[in-house]
C-alpha cells in the first residue's frame, strides 16, 4: 500500500514538474529567441542604414567598394555569424562576407525564394526565417526614391542556438528528476510513517485471528483492542467460539442420537428375537 | 487515528511536496535561465552599444563637441523604442557627468559616474601601457561586459574622439530581466498548483479509498456480520495490508460453514436411518443454530460493494479529457472554417460546438439503453474508445467536414461515459446516501471542469493543438482502462419496465410550471453556459489578444466558483427552502454580469462575466433540480424519477446546443462584446419572467387549484 500511495504521489509530482519544466523551457525558448532575433535584426538594420546612406548619395549597390569591409566589421561582433550577403533586385549576390566556419562546415546555399520574400517586403521590418542549419534575417535595401534596389541577408549558426536550448532543457530536466527522486523518497518515508499504525494494527488483528484459527489461545477477552476493527475482531471471535461450542453440542447430540438409534435397533432386534 | 485524519495528513504531505517541488524547480529555472539568458542580453547590449557608439564617433570625427551634438537624447529614444529589453541609454563625460540620457527608468547620476570611472580605470593606458596611445589600442573584451549597477545591468562603452576618450556610453537593462520573465509565468505556475491540488485530491482519494478505506470498511462489515452471527459472507482478498486478514477471516467463515454442513449431512443421514428421531433432532439442532445465519448449502456470498470513488475518478478523468480543448475549440474550428470562407462566419465556427452538444444530448438515451444491457464498465469502455478516436481524429482532421464528424464521435463517447458513471452511482448508492453519492459524481465533474480548460490552454500554448488533442485522447483511454477495472464489480442493473414515453411527454408538456421552469430557467442557463463560456469567451478573449493559457485560466474561474459555491447554495436552498428564489437570482446575476461587456470590452469585463456566470449557475443548478422534482412530482410518481429527470436533462442540453448558434448570430450582427451583452439581456429577461411567474403561481399548486370540479348534489 505504501508503494502504491507513494507511486501516486510520485506521478502527481512528476505531472507538476513536467508542466513546470515545459512552461519554463517554453518561456526560455521564447525569450532566447526574441533576444537573438532582435539582436540580429538590430545588426541588419544598422547595416542597412549604413548601406542606404551610400544609396542616398546615388551610388550603385554593386559599385559601393567599402561594402565588404563594412560587412566584415559587423560580422566581427559575433563569431556565430556565418555569412552576410548583399544582393540586387534580381537576387544576384553583389557582396558577401563568409565566416571561416563555412570552409570547414559548409551550409546549404540561400534559397532564391527567401531572397524574393525579402525583396517583396514593403515594410522596413526585418524578416526572419530558419532552416536546419541557420537562422536567417533579411531586409530590403530601399533608395531615397522609395524603390527596392536589393536586399541584405544575415545567416547565423543554428547549431550554437540549438545547443543553448538543448543545454537549458537538459539542465531543467535533470533538476526536475533530482527533485522528483528526493520528493519520492520523502513521500515514501512519510507514507510509511503515516500508515505504520494501521499496518501494525492490521498485523496484530491478523495474528490474533490466526491464533484463534490455530487454537493457540483460549480467551479473546484477554486482549485489548482500542480500534473499531480490533473490537469487531474480538466480538467476531467470541461469536465464532460460541458457534464452535454449538457445533460441539450438535456433534454430541448427533452422537447421542446415534447411540439411541443403535440401542433402539439393538432393542428391536432383541425383542424380535424374544418373540421368535 | 481515523481514516479521514490519515487522509488529511496524506493530502497535506502531498501538498507540501508539490509546493516544494514547484518552488524548487521555479528557483532552479530562474537561476538556469539567468545563466543562459544573461550572455545573450550582454551580446545584445554590446551590439546596440557598438552601433550607437559608431554613429556618435562618426559625428565626433567631424569635430563637433560632444556636449553640442544635437538630438542625441531623441536618437537614444528611437533606439530604445525599437527594443523593449533595454531600459536606458546614457552618455557621460570622462568625469562622469551626464550629458544625454533617455530611458523608462534610469540609474542615479553617481552610479553612472562610478561606472564611468570604473571603465576608464580599465583602459589600455591604465593597464601598464601608459606609453602606448590609448586610442590606438582597443579595450580588452572582458572589460566590455555588463556589470550590475543598482537595479540595472550596465554596459559602459568608451567613446573615442580621435586619440582621446571623449565620454562613455552606458546601455542598461533591468537587473530583474530574467526574474521578470519568470514572474510572467507566475499565473501559469499558480494555475498548475491549483490543478495539482485538485488532481492530487482526486487521485489520493481514489488510492486511499481503494487500497485502505474500502478494504477496511469491508473487513469491518464482514467482522460485524460474524459478530452478529451472520456467517454467510466472504471477502475479496486484495494484495495489500488487509489481504492477510481478509484471507484469515474467509478461512474462519469457510471452516465454520464446512463444520456446519458436515453436521447437517450427519443429521440428514441419521434422520433417514431413524425417522422416529427426526423431529427431535431437527428441533434440537434448530435451537442450536438460533442466532446464526449460515450460507445456504454452504455457498458463501462474496461481500463486494461498488466502489463509488472509482466512478468519481473515472468521471474526473474523462471530463478532464473532454474539457482540455474547451478554451481553444472555437479558435481551432476557425482555422478549418477559414478553408471554406475567409474570413469564416461565426455561424460556421460555432458548428463543431453545436454538433458536439447536440450529439451528446441525443446519444444519452442510447447510452442509457446500452447501460441497461451491458453494464457500466462496458458502456464506459465503449465510450472511452469512441471518445479517444474522436479526439485523435479532431487533432488530425483534414477538413472542416471531417472535423464535424470527429466532434460528433467524441460527443457520443462523452454521452456513453457520462451515462455509465452517473447510472453506476445511482444504481449502487444506498437509498439513504443517494444525494451524497450524486454529490460525489458532481464534485468529480466540477473538479475536471476547473482543471481541463486551464491545463488545455497551457498545453495548447506550448505544444500546439494537435498534441493537446493527443493528450486528451490519452486521458480518455486511461479513464477507460481505469473504469474497466473499477466499475466492473457492479452488479448488472435490473431492466426496468418501459414506461410510456408519449404519456410522460404529454404529462410534462401539460405541466405549466414545468414548462415555465424549462423555458425561462433551465434552457437559458445552458444556452448562456454553452454560448458564452464555451463559444464567446475563447473568441472574444482571443480577439482582445489574450493567449490560450489566459483563456483557460479565465474559463477555470467558472468551475472554481461552481465547485466551491455550489454546495453552499445547495445547503442554503434546502435549509431555508429558497430553491425558486435562488434560480431566479442566479439567472439575474448571470445576466447582469454579462451586460457591461459591451461598455467595457476588456479582459477584466469578460472575467467578471465568467465569475458571475459561475456564481449564478452555482446558485441555480441544484435548486433547479429540486424544483424539477418538486414541480414534476406527479410525473415522477407515475413514470419514475429516471425518465422525468432524463427528459429534463435532454431539454436543457438541447438548449445548450442552441447556445453557440445564437451566440454566432448575435456576433454577426453586433460583434463579440455586443453578443455577450445581448446574452446578458436575454439572461435578465428570462430570469425576470421566471421570477414573476413563480411569484404569481408559486412553486406548488394552491389547494384551490386542485379542487375537483363541483358535481351536482344528489337530492
Interface residues (C-beta under 8 A of the other chain):
Chain A: X1 X4 X5 X8 X9 X11 X12 X13 X15 X16 X17 X19 X20 X21 X22 X23 X24 X26 X27 X28 X31 X32 X34 X35 X36 X38 X39 X42 X43 X45 X46 X77 X78 X164 X167 X168 X171 X172 X175 X176 X179 X180 X183 X186 X187 X190 X191 X194 X195 X197 X198 X199 X202 X203 X205 X206 X209 X210 X212 X213 X228 X229 X232 X233 X235 X236 X238 X239 X240 X243 X244 X246 X247 X249 X250 X251 X253 X254 X257 X258 X260 X261 X264
Chain B: X1 X6 X9 X10 X13 X14 X17 X18 X20 X21 X22 X24 X25 X26 X28 X29 X32 X33 X36 X37 X40 X41 X43 X44 X46 X47 X48 X50 X51 X54 X82 X83 X85 X181 X182 X184 X185 X188 X189 X192 X193 X196 X199 X200 X203 X204 X207 X208 X211 X212 X216 X219 X220 X223 X224 X226 X227 X228 X229 X231 X240 X241 X242 X244 X245 X248 X249 X251 X252 X255 X256 X259 X260 X263 X266 X267 X270 X273 X274 X276 X277 X280 X281 X284 X285 X288 X289 X292 X455 X458 X461 X462 X463
